Amino acid sequence: MGFLQSVYNVIDLLFGQIFKIPEPYALIILSFIITLLITISYKYLTDQQVMKAYKERIKMLQKKMKENKDDLSKLSSMQKEAMEANFQYLGHSMKPTLITFIPIILVFGWLRQHYTNIGNPDILFGLGWLGSYIIFSLAFSLLMRKLLKVS
């Protein structure tokens, strides 16, 4: 047994019982758990006040760019400033992304293995597990970011 299969076995011990629940509910629960863990990591691994300040700055610059769309010199200056603020915002969000990336890749490998073993059934509206997961996680992410006030 290889290292990867050992990791999948540990994940299966932690979450495998969820698959006793019928689809799509098992995938909904897994999507919720994974999205919750990612959202919590973003909340506590980033400085939320700094992230909020960048978001507000970007929003304000976008509003000013709309107001000054006819003045190309002002528009160009504001676009440069908005790009810089976006870059800084993304830079601050990289830490949680890097920390959660490997565990998420491992969980996705485990999910792929599970669904491949059961014949890749359609889960939701003819979508397989990955498409269904993306829909569920987007919905949960929007909800959790609002509830947990994550910028």
Helices and strands as residue ranges (DSSP letters): H 3-15, G 16-20, H 25-45, H 48-67, H 72-117, H 129-147
